[in-house]
Amino acid sequence: MHTRILIILNILFSISVSSAEILSQWRGPDRDGKYTDTGLLKSWPDNGPEMLWSFEGLGAGHGSVAIAHERIYVTGMQDSSGYLYCFDMNGKLLWEKLYGPEWTKSYPGARTSPTIVDDLLYLESGQGVVFCFNAITGNLVWSVDLLKTFNAENIRWGMTESLLIDGDRVICTPGGPKHNVAALDRFTGKTIWTSPGNGDPAAYCSPILVEYQGTRLIVTMTSESIIGLDAETGKFYWAVPQHQTNKIHANTPVYDNGKIVCASATSKDDLDGIVQLELLNKGETVKVVWRNTDFPNLMGGVILHDGYLYGAEYRKSKWYCFNGDTGNIQYIDESFGGGVITWADGLFYCYAEKGNIGLVKASPESFTVISQFPVTLGTDQHWAHPVIHNGRLYIRHGNALLVYRIK
């Protein structure tokens, strides 16, 4: 009788795990910078869309918001300590939770964007500690110090990845020489598997999950490479050299129909820029389809839409459109400051490093700024990626969170 009960409980647990729903994650539902909202404004008033509310007091940080359970979550650093903040949809601060030391050196502040699955929230500090919180109460469920656990060292500007959830696993990249990528049990933090990868230190990239011809792959970038490994076991399949002078690699890979696109800034050789890989042999091998070394995109992200790639050059007023099949540049437009790119309902939302938000109609033929307005609150760099949810645009600028009605 006791054995039957255990079997039934295991079955019920497996069902609950397999039906776990990712409610919010980095760069939207598919981690590709595209949001599913419809019915959004096709132009804005001269002074921008209506600001519904704002909050100043998050402290230093560059992470985007997460939204679930009719609540908004974001991280920030006060003094040298990291905090997780929870707001209701009207901007009322419901609670804040101290989670520990944050990154205080160059470009200080919290880095991660939380990931929410059912009622659990996951984040990684700039000091390389993974935390799991109850998203409703804010209570800490577990934490794991990646650097100590996996014999890894922190990187120049602090650990930055936004965690990937795959079923009952948290996927993270400690960057240790033997335990390069790891899968943790998302309920307990216990190690499920580790992969030696290719032994590179971690970069600033957030991983993606790719399903191709029956193989489930984790794809990410480490300090010198793009790597692919088996999501179930951590088996290391392949690595493609990808170089950048400061080994940053902050852009998340983009996947579509057997092709992976990765974008980095420049290096001193020809293994940099933007590259497209094609998966072969059920994803266990890859080949380079094309590489364009004239596109130094450090961390603004790229959008793949209708077979074309869109993105901006770091710290330059240059927006590029690429042919996704060939890697050839369609055009370079210099009418708007370079920065972060997001997409929803047929239009692009461009957040310039100089502080303007642009609503853009872009096609393979042209880049047209329909409307724009300045972000007037906040501190430090304009680096956080915008989030679009239920007709609202969420902009994080340093210590400030600004929410606009765009529907």
Long-range contacts (C-beta under 8 A, 24 or more apart in sequence): 17-167, 17-168, 18-167, 20-117, 20-118, 20-165, 20-167, 20-168, 21-117, 21-118, 22-115, 22-116, 22-117, 22-165, 23-67, 23-68, 23-69, 23-116, 23-117, 23-118, 24-66, 24-67, 24-68, 24-73, 24-114, 24-115, 24-116, 25-66, 25-113, 25-115, 25-116, 25-162, 25-164, 25-165, 26-64, 26-113, 26-115, 26-162, 26-206, 26-252, 26-385, 27-206, 27-252, 27-301, 27-385, 28-342, 28-387, 28-388, 31-164, 31-206, 31-208, 31-252, 32-252, 32-254, 32-255, 32-303, 32-304, 33-254, 33-301, 33-302, 33-303, 33-341, 33-342, 33-343, 33-385, 34-303, 34-305, 34-342, 34-343, 34-344, 35-342, 35-343, 35-344, 35-387, 35-388, 35-389, 36-344, 37-344, 37-345, 37-388, 37-389, 37-390, 37-391, 37-407, 38-345, 39-345, 39-391, 39-407, 40-344, 40-345, 40-347, 40-388, 40-391, 40-406, 40-407, 41-359, 41-406, 41-407, 42-347, 42-370, 43-359, 43-370, 43-371, 44-359, 44-370, 44-371, 44-372, 44-373, 44-406, 45-371, 47-373, 48-357, 48-371, 48-372, 48-373, 48-374, 48-404, 49-373, 49-393, 49-404, 49-405, 49-406, 50-404, 50-405, 51-402, 51-403, 51-404, 51-405, 52-91, 52-392, 52-403, 52-404, 52-405, 53-90, 53-91, 53-403, 54-91, 54-377, 54-400, 54-401, 54-402, 54-403, 55-87, 55-91, 55-93, 55-400, 55-401, 56-377, 56-378, 56-399, 56-400, 57-399, 58-83, 58-85, 58-396, 58-398, 58-399, 58-400, 58-401, 59-83, 59-109, 59-110, 59-399, 60-102, 60-108, 60-109, 60-110, 60-379, 60-380, 60-398, 60-399, 61-109, 61-110, 61-111, 61-384, 61-396, 61-398, 61-399, 62-107, 62-109, 62-110, 62-111, 62-381, 62-383, 62-384, 62-396, 62-398, 63-110, 63-111, 63-112, 63-113, 63-114, 63-162, 63-384, 63-396, 64-113, 64-384, 64-385, 64-386, 64-387, 64-394, 64-396, 65-113, 65-387, 65-394, 65-396, 65-401, 66-113, 66-114, 66-115, 66-116, 66-121, 67-387, 67-389, 67-394, 68-116, 68-135, 69-116, 69-119, 69-135, 69-136, 71-135, 72-394, 72-401, 73-114, 73-116, 73-121, 73-135, 74-114, 74-396, 74-401, 75-110, 75-111, 75-112, 75-113, 75-114, 75-123, 76-109, 76-110, 76-399, 77-102, 77-103, 77-104, 77-108, 77-109, 77-110, 80-104, 82-110, 82-125, 82-126, 83-110, 84-114, 84-121, 84-123, 84-131, 84-133, 84-138, 86-135, 86-138, 87-401, 91-403, 95-138, 96-138, 97-133, 97-138, 97-140, 99-123, 99-125, 99-129, 99-131, 99-133, 99-140, 99-143, 100-125, 100-127, 100-129, 100-131, 100-143, 101-125, 101-127, 102-126, 102-127, 103-127, 103-157, 103-158, 103-159, 105-157, 105-158, 106-156, 106-157, 107-157, 107-380, 107-381, 109-380, 109-398, 111-158, 111-159, 111-160, 112-160, 112-161, 112-162, 112-163, 113-162, 113-385, 114-162, 115-162, 115-163, 115-164, 115-165, 117-165, 117-186, 120-186, 120-187, 122-163, 122-165, 122-170, 122-186, 123-162, 123-163, 124-159, 124-161, 124-162, 124-163, 124-172, 125-159, 126-158, 126-159, 126-160, 127-154, 127-158, 127-159, 128-152, 128-154, 128-159, 128-174, 130-163, 130-170, 130-172, 130-184, 130-189, 132-170, 132-186, 132-189, 141-187, 142-188, 142-189, 143-189, 144-184, 144-189, 146-172, 146-174, 146-182, 147-174, 149-174, 149-179, 149-191, 150-174, 150-176, 150-178, 150-179, 150-182, 150-194, 151-176, 151-177, 151-178, 151-179, 152-176, 152-177, 152-179, 152-201, 152-202, 153-201, 155-201, 155-202, 155-203, 155-204, 155-223, 155-247, 156-246, 156-247, 157-204, 157-248, 159-202, 160-204, 160-206, 160-250, 161-202, 161-204, 161-205, 161-206, 161-207, 161-220, 162-206, 163-206, 164-206, 164-207, 164-208, 164-209, 164-218, 166-209, 166-216, 166-218, 166-231, 171-207, 171-209, 171-218, 171-231, 173-202, 173-203, 173-205, 173-207, 173-220, 173-222, 174-202, 175-200, 175-201, 175-202, 175-203, 175-222, 175-223, 180-222, 181-207, 181-218, 181-220, 181-227, 181-229, 181-234, 182-234, 183-234, 193-233, 193-234, 194-234, 195-229, 195-234, 195-235, 195-236, 196-236, 197-222, 197-227, 197-229, 197-236, 197-239, 198-222, 198-224, 198-225, 198-227, 198-236, 198-239, 200-224, 200-225, 200-227, 201-247, 203-247, 203-248, 203-249, 203-250, 204-248, 204-249, 204-250, 204-299, 205-249, 205-250, 205-251, 205-252, 205-253, 206-252, 207-252, 207-253, 208-252, 208-253, 208-254, 208-255, 210-255, 210-260, 210-279, 210-283, 212-258, 212-279, 212-282, 212-283, 213-279, 213-282, 213-283, 214-282, 215-282, 215-283, 215-284, 217-279, 217-283, 219-253, 219-255, 219-260, 220-253, 221-249, 221-251, 221-253, 221-262, 221-264, 222-249, 223-247, 223-249, 226-253, 226-260, 226-262, 226-275, 226-277, 228-279, 228-283, 228-286, 237-283, 237-284, 237-285, 238-284, 238-285, 238-286, 240-275, 240-277, 240-286, 240-288, 241-271, 242-271, 242-272, 242-275, 243-267, 243-268, 243-269, 243-271, 243-272, 244-272, 244-298, 248-298, 248-299, 250-298, 250-299, 251-297, 251-298, 251-299, 251-300, 251-301, 251-302, 252-301, 254-302, 254-303, 254-304, 254-309, 256-304, 259-289, 259-324, 260-286, 261-302, 261-304, 261-309, 261-324, 263-295, 263-297, 263-301, 263-302, 263-311, 264-296, 264-297, 264-298, 265-296, 265-297, 265-298, 265-314, 266-293, 266-296, 272-296, 274-302, 274-309, 274-311, 274-322, 274-327, 276-324, 276-327, 289-327, 290-326, 290-327, 291-327, 292-322, 292-327, 292-328, 292-329, 294-329, 295-320, 295-322, 295-329, 299-340, 299-383, 300-338, 300-339, 300-340, 300-341, 301-340, 301-341, 301-342, 301-385, 302-341, 303-341, 303-342, 303-343, 303-348, 305-343, 308-363, 308-364, 310-341, 310-348, 310-362, 311-341, 312-338, 312-339, 312-340, 312-341, 312-350, 313-338, 314-338, 315-353, 317-352, 319-350, 319-362, 319-367, 321-362, 321-363, 321-364, 321-367, 323-364, 330-364, 330-365, 331-365, 331-366, 331-367, 333-366, 333-367, 335-367, 335-369, 336-360, 336-367, 336-369, 336-372, 339-382, 340-382, 340-383, 340-384, 340-385, 340-386, 342-385, 342-386, 342-387, 342-388, 344-388, 349-386, 349-388, 349-393, 351-375, 351-382, 351-384, 351-385, 351-386, 351-395, 352-382, 353-381, 353-382, 353-383, 354-382, 355-382, 355-397, 357-386, 357-393, 357-395, 375-402, 377-402, 378-402
